[in-house]
Amino acid sequence: MANSERQSGDGRFAWPEFGGAVKVPAAMRRPGAAQAAQKEYEGGYDAGRAAGLAAATEEIKALKERLAASLRAVEQTRVKIDAEQQSRLTELTRAVCSKVLEVELTTDRHVFDAFVRAGIEHLEATAATVRVHVNPIDLRLFEPPLDGVVVEPDPAVPEGGCSIRTDERRVDYDPYGLLDQIFAELPRG
């Protein structure tokens, strides 16, 4: 026996920590009782350990499921934010393009010249038979008038656009409408 344990003659162990002898239960004084107690201890320990591991496994499973759900929520939020940002970027791009188009159409006569020339080529018309209808606001861009082209004010033509007409055919140019069409065809989200 260890130095800290001593057995007294009456079946008591004396533990110095308790200041005296402690009565050992009768079941512990039988032969083989220590081995049986050890087996019960080990069995209880193993059962407790198995129960603890099972409980921990269930808790880990629940935590994994919550983590997976959180990750799915984060991904859905990221996709939503990306779609919102993409939409905002598209609208910003459209606003910038519209502003650039407005500046070009109101300050540079060559833009209208290009529209008119492209329309004449498209109609395969001679300049003598071509009439160009423009919004009255845009008339100032055709001073002096183009050679051989009659420019007429037409409030039905959108600002910045023109309608090139011959007796047989007609071509309309609406740069803002074209811009709207281009941005309408862009994929969303």
HELIX and SHEET records of a PDB file:
HELIX    1   1 PRO A   16  PHE A   18  5                                   3    
HELIX    2   2 ALA A   26  ARG A   29  1                                   4    
HELIX    3   3 ALA A   33  THR A  107  1                                  75    
HELIX    4   4 ARG A  109  LEU A  123  1                                  15    
HELIX    5   5 ALA A  127  THR A  129  5                                   3    
HELIX    6   6 PRO A  136  PHE A  142  5                                   7    
HELIX    7   7 PRO A  175  ALA A  184  1                                  10    
SHEET    1   A 3 ARG A   6  GLN A   7  0                                        
SHEET    2   A 3 ARG A  12  TRP A  15 -1                                        
SHEET    3   A 3 GLY A  20  LYS A  23 -1                                        
SHEET    1   B 4 VAL A 150  PRO A 153  0                                        
SHEET    2   B 4 ARG A 131  VAL A 134  1                                        
SHEET    3   B 4 CYS A 162  ARG A 165 -1                                        
SHEET    4   B 4 ARG A 170  TYR A 173 -1                                        
END                                                                             
